[in-house]
């Protein structure tokens, strides 16, 4: 199994996860989780602010539109199937994965509304109403509960059960999803 390499630069969670972490896809996913927690904190600050920060809304929008869909695909298309294949029956991983997949469906349904609220704020059209603030609070709370399950159950089982080959496959698929495999092919051809 690939271990965490301590001298690799970890992100500040204020910017997208550094692609350097793809050397260990589980570290990359963990860093994505930390990033999502920071996004939830930004959502809280927008809700609590008398004059919400439009720049924070812009950062959150970028995350929701660009980073989150890739992260969800990493998990659903690759990590979850690998875990289902490798985990033992007594691990009961399928129950956790089913819960997470349900959470992902809720995120798919709720994210457009959150984007609309934040896009209006970012464009200077309007401040979030009380109802908007409730939507944002629910979204961030749901995301935090989801991250707890992923960090407490999914990632430890992934570290325990996935093989070197599994991690290589996961790494490659994550790179492909981000268009980095083409970049590597270009540099290999030179």
QUISUL-V979036 format. One record per helix or strand of 2 or more residues. SS is the DSSP state (helix for helix, strand for strand). FROM is the first residue (numbers start at 1). TO is the last residue. Records with the same first field share a line. If there is no record, write none. Layout:
SS->FROM-TO, FROM-TO
This chain:
helix->19-23, 25-48, 54-86, 89-91, 93-122, 130-161, 164-177, 180-189
